[in-house]
Amino acid sequence: MDAHENAPSHRACFADWKELERNLRTNSAIDIEVQSVYATEKQKWRYVLSRISHCIKFLATQNLPLRGHRENQCEDVGNIGNFLGLMKLVANFDPIIKDHMTRSRGNPGSTSYLGSRTQNELIHLMAGQVKEKLLRKIRKAKYYGILVDSTPDLAHREQLSFVLRYVDVDYEQKKAQVRESFLGFVQVHEKNAEALVATILKNLRTTSWISGTAGPNAMTMPPSWPVTAPV
């Protein structure tokens, strides 16, 4: 290690690194123009992604579908969907978004973050934040009940819905309110008591205590599985 630190090549590289660090800090590097363009481009993409995220959040909050019959901005397409339609509306009042939409329309293969993959990813991230906020409230309440129900989807896969019922206490206002929060769907492969209990427990690893469960088929559960007993 000592031989490496004292080597001329190591000392030269270290000096170059410190000089580059100083130049970047004082905006006096040789590639200052490149750095300036990079910073401008970075700021622009943050601006664009912020608008895209707010449009997706608005549509999701209103329970409106995002996609239409076609995922492009061609004028001859009858229904481009609520998301692209909302983005086009914003573009009428926002020059940066208007330029972004124009570039995206002229270069279909370029990065635009307007596609369904980006929409789904942002919705997934937002859903994670909402779920974590709900779980913080539930952990604070400590005790809660679980309501589960299963139904097949269009692909005939059994989906188990999770709803937690808890008391939301506002200690400052001295108010308490019973809430039921939907946390999501989980695919189940069997509907017997053992499989349902395993699924419930697996999805409760991030929470604390189980107070009780309720379900439409709870009366059919054997007494050896008290966690699925009717309440």
C-alpha positions as CSV (number, residue, x, y, z in Angstrom):
1,M,0.0,0.0,0.0
2,D,2.8,2.4,0.9
3,A,4.6,1.7,-2.4
4,H,1.4,2.3,-4.3
5,E,0.7,5.6,-2.6
6,N,4.2,6.9,-3.2
7,A,4.3,5.8,-6.8
8,P,4.7,8.7,-9.3
9,S,1.7,7.5,-11.4
10,H,-0.6,7.5,-8.3
11,R,0.6,11.0,-7.2
12,A,0.0,12.3,-10.7
13,C,-3.5,10.9,-10.9
14,F,-4.3,12.2,-7.4
15,A,-3.2,15.7,-8.4
16,D,-5.3,15.5,-11.6
17,W,-8.3,14.4,-9.6
18,K,-8.0,17.3,-7.1
19,E,-7.6,19.8,-9.9
20,L,-10.7,18.5,-11.6
21,E,-12.6,18.7,-8.3
22,R,-11.6,22.3,-7.8
23,N,-12.4,23.2,-11.4
24,L,-15.9,21.7,-11.2
25,R,-16.5,23.4,-7.9
26,T,-15.5,26.8,-9.3
27,N,-17.1,26.2,-12.8
28,S,-13.7,26.7,-14.5
29,A,-13.2,23.2,-16.0
30,I,-12.2,22.8,-19.7
31,D,-15.6,21.2,-20.4
32,I,-17.6,23.9,-18.7
33,E,-19.8,24.3,-21.7
34,V,-20.5,20.6,-21.7
35,Q,-21.3,20.7,-18.0
36,S,-23.6,23.7,-18.5
37,V,-25.5,21.8,-21.3
38,Y,-25.7,18.8,-19.0
39,A,-27.1,20.8,-16.1
40,T,-29.7,22.5,-18.4
41,E,-30.8,19.1,-19.8
42,K,-31.0,17.6,-16.3
43,Q,-33.2,20.5,-15.1
44,K,-35.4,20.2,-18.2
45,W,-36.0,16.4,-17.7
46,R,-36.8,17.0,-14.0
47,Y,-39.4,19.6,-15.1
48,V,-40.9,17.3,-17.7
49,L,-41.1,14.3,-15.3
50,S,-42.7,16.5,-12.6
51,R,-45.5,17.5,-15.0
52,I,-45.9,13.9,-16.2
53,S,-46.1,12.7,-12.6
54,H,-48.7,15.3,-11.6
55,C,-50.9,14.4,-14.6
56,I,-50.7,10.7,-13.8
57,K,-51.5,11.4,-10.1
58,F,-54.5,13.5,-11.1
59,L,-56.0,10.8,-13.3
60,A,-55.3,8.1,-10.7
61,T,-56.9,10.2,-8.0
62,Q,-60.0,10.6,-10.1
63,N,-60.1,6.9,-10.9
64,L,-59.8,7.7,-14.6
65,P,-58.1,5.3,-17.2
66,L,-54.9,6.6,-18.7
67,R,-54.6,4.8,-22.0
68,G,-56.6,5.1,-25.1
69,H,-56.9,3.1,-28.4
70,R,-53.5,4.2,-29.6
71,E,-50.3,5.2,-27.8
72,N,-49.2,8.0,-30.1
73,Q,-50.0,11.7,-30.8
74,C,-51.1,11.4,-34.4
75,E,-53.9,13.7,-35.3
76,D,-55.9,11.0,-37.1
77,V,-56.2,8.8,-33.9
78,G,-59.6,9.1,-32.5
79,N,-58.8,8.4,-28.8
80,I,-55.3,8.8,-27.5
81,G,-56.3,8.3,-23.9
82,N,-56.8,10.6,-21.0
83,F,-53.1,10.8,-20.1
84,L,-51.8,11.9,-23.6
85,G,-54.9,14.1,-23.9
86,L,-54.1,15.8,-20.6
87,M,-50.5,16.3,-21.6
88,K,-51.5,17.9,-24.8
89,L,-53.8,20.2,-22.9
90,V,-50.9,21.2,-20.6
91,A,-48.7,21.8,-23.6
92,N,-51.1,24.6,-24.7
93,F,-50.0,26.6,-21.7
94,D,-46.5,25.3,-21.0
95,P,-43.8,25.9,-23.7
96,I,-41.4,23.3,-22.2
97,I,-44.0,20.6,-22.4
98,K,-45.1,21.8,-25.8
99,D,-41.5,21.4,-27.1
100,H,-41.2,18.0,-25.4
101,M,-44.5,16.8,-27.0
102,T,-43.4,18.1,-30.4
103,R,-40.0,16.4,-30.2
104,S,-41.7,13.1,-29.1
105,R,-44.1,13.2,-32.0
106,G,-41.3,13.9,-34.5
107,N,-39.1,11.2,-33.1
108,P,-41.3,8.2,-32.0
109,G,-38.3,6.1,-30.9
110,S,-36.7,8.7,-28.7
111,T,-37.0,8.9,-24.9
112,S,-40.1,10.7,-23.9
113,Y,-41.4,9.1,-20.7
114,L,-44.9,9.2,-22.2
115,G,-45.4,5.5,-22.8
116,S,-47.4,3.0,-20.8
117,R,-44.3,1.5,-19.2
118,T,-43.4,4.8,-17.6
119,Q,-47.0,5.3,-16.6
120,N,-47.2,2.0,-14.8
121,E,-43.9,2.5,-13.1
122,L,-44.9,5.9,-11.7
123,I,-48.3,4.5,-10.6
124,H,-46.4,1.7,-8.8
125,L,-44.1,4.2,-7.0
126,M,-47.1,6.4,-6.0
127,A,-49.0,3.3,-4.8
128,G,-46.0,2.3,-2.7
129,Q,-45.9,5.7,-1.0
130,V,-49.7,5.7,-0.3
131,K,-49.5,2.1,1.1
132,E,-46.5,3.0,3.4
133,K,-48.5,6.0,4.7
134,L,-51.5,3.8,5.5
135,L,-49.3,1.2,7.2
136,R,-47.8,3.9,9.4
137,K,-51.3,4.8,10.6
138,I,-52.1,1.2,11.1
139,R,-49.0,0.5,13.1
140,K,-49.8,3.5,15.2
141,A,-53.3,2.1,15.9
142,K,-51.6,-1.2,16.8
143,Y,-54.8,-3.3,16.7
144,Y,-56.7,-3.8,13.5
145,G,-59.0,-6.3,11.7
146,I,-58.4,-7.9,8.3
147,L,-61.1,-8.2,5.7
148,V,-60.3,-10.5,2.8
149,D,-62.3,-11.6,-0.2
150,S,-61.4,-13.5,-3.3
151,T,-62.7,-13.4,-6.8
152,P,-61.4,-14.5,-10.2
153,D,-60.1,-12.0,-12.7
154,L,-60.6,-12.0,-16.5
155,A,-57.7,-14.5,-16.8
156,H,-59.5,-16.8,-14.2
157,R,-56.8,-16.3,-11.6
158,E,-58.0,-16.1,-8.1
159,Q,-57.3,-12.6,-6.6
160,L,-57.5,-12.0,-2.8
161,S,-58.3,-8.4,-1.8
162,F,-56.8,-7.1,1.4
163,V,-58.7,-4.5,3.5
164,L,-57.5,-3.4,7.0
165,R,-60.0,-2.0,9.5
166,Y,-58.6,0.2,12.2
167,V,-59.2,3.2,14.5
168,D,-57.6,6.4,13.3
169,V,-57.1,8.6,16.4
170,D,-56.3,12.3,16.2
171,Y,-55.0,13.1,19.6
172,E,-54.7,16.8,18.9
173,Q,-58.4,17.2,17.9
174,K,-59.4,14.4,20.3
175,K,-61.3,12.6,17.6
176,A,-61.4,8.9,16.6
177,Q,-62.7,7.4,13.3
178,V,-63.0,3.9,12.2
179,R,-61.4,3.5,8.7
180,E,-61.1,0.7,6.2
181,S,-58.1,0.9,3.9
182,F,-57.6,-1.2,0.8
183,L,-54.0,-2.4,0.5
184,G,-54.1,-4.4,-2.7
185,F,-54.8,-7.7,-4.5
186,V,-52.8,-10.9,-4.0
187,Q,-53.0,-13.9,-6.3
188,V,-53.8,-17.1,-4.5
189,H,-53.5,-20.6,-6.0
190,E,-55.7,-22.4,-3.5
191,K,-58.8,-21.4,-1.5
192,N,-58.5,-23.8,1.4
193,A,-58.0,-22.5,4.9
194,E,-54.3,-23.4,5.1
195,A,-53.4,-21.6,1.9
196,L,-55.4,-18.5,2.8
197,V,-53.8,-18.3,6.2
198,A,-50.4,-18.6,4.7
199,T,-51.2,-15.8,2.2
200,I,-52.5,-13.5,4.9
201,L,-49.5,-14.0,7.2
202,K,-47.1,-13.6,4.4
203,N,-48.6,-10.2,3.5
204,L,-48.7,-9.1,7.1
205,R,-44.9,-9.2,7.8
206,T,-44.8,-5.4,7.6
207,T,-47.5,-4.9,10.2
208,S,-47.9,-5.8,13.8
209,W,-50.9,-7.5,15.5
210,I,-53.8,-9.4,14.1
211,S,-57.1,-8.6,15.8
212,G,-59.5,-10.6,13.7
213,T,-60.5,-11.4,10.1
214,A,-63.7,-11.3,8.2
215,G,-64.6,-12.9,4.9
216,P,-67.6,-14.2,2.9
217,N,-66.4,-17.8,3.3
218,A,-65.2,-17.5,6.9
219,M,-68.0,-19.8,8.2
220,T,-66.5,-22.7,6.1
221,M,-63.1,-22.5,7.8
222,P,-62.3,-25.2,10.2
223,P,-61.7,-24.3,13.9
224,S,-58.1,-25.4,13.6
225,W,-57.5,-22.2,11.8
226,P,-58.8,-19.5,14.3
227,V,-57.2,-16.7,12.3
228,T,-59.8,-17.1,9.6
229,A,-62.7,-17.5,12.0
230,P,-65.7,-15.1,11.3
231,V,-65.9,-11.9,13.3
